[in-house]
Amino acid sequence: MNKLILLLVDGLRADTARDYLGYVQALNEAGRAHWSSLRCELPSLSRPLYATVLNGRTPLDHGILGNSQAGQRCGSTVFDDLAAAGRTSAIAAYHWVFELLAGTVFDPLQHRETALPQLNVAGARWYWEDDYPDSHLLADAEALRHAHEPDFLLVHPMGLDLAGHRHGGESSGYSMAARKLDMVLAQALPRWHAAGY
């Protein structure tokens, strides 16, 4: 049975990935990874694009067109498909992903570790502060992987997005955020590969 971890790095430019994710680039050069560039759908805003990743449809088709559509479900998603196939999932992601899947407004005091059993999501950890460290989120993801051994694990760090907004995409702060993520990936990816992901 194939297992997959989808690492959705918010705000990571392709050129920054190639220049500053040295561990990931080493995997590529060793033939253990593959680089490709994608063009994003429009509008290029976070919530509409999260919905597109989750359900495969364009923002014009799924109807999530802005970042202010809190609590609106984005329609059927990959999690619905996985649940229908009897596969389990886990999620470590920003709270907007919770809202797109659950169709309700996120409450941090109630929903921090809310699983979505109707979607066969066995475990989840949601963050709501934009400056939640990527290193902590990957540790959350690793804890979920150990606890639930899901067939599919969605991991959504946004340190690069925050660094880009704060410092600009050409800044040393942005490139340093990419380097920090790469250091954490150098710890996590070998474990994930060894576990069959």
Secondary structure as GFF3:
##gff-version 3
##sequence-region A 1 197
A	DSSP	beta_strand	4	7	.	.	.	ID=ss1
A	DSSP	alpha_helix	14	20	.	.	.	ID=ss2
A	DSSP	alpha_helix	22	29	.	.	.	ID=ss3
A	DSSP	alpha_helix	46	55	.	.	.	ID=ss4
A	DSSP	alpha_helix	59	62	.	.	.	ID=ss5
A	DSSP	alpha_helix	78	84	.	.	.	ID=ss6
A	DSSP	beta_strand	89	94	.	.	.	ID=ss7
A	DSSP	alpha_helix	95	102	.	.	.	ID=ss8
A	DSSP	alpha_helix	108	111	.	.	.	ID=ss9
A	DSSP	three_ten_helix	117	119	.	.	.	ID=ss10
A	DSSP	beta_strand	121	127	.	.	.	ID=ss11
A	DSSP	alpha_helix	134	148	.	.	.	ID=ss12
A	DSSP	beta_strand	152	155	.	.	.	ID=ss13
A	DSSP	alpha_helix	159	167	.	.	.	ID=ss14
A	DSSP	alpha_helix	172	194	.	.	.	ID=ss15
###
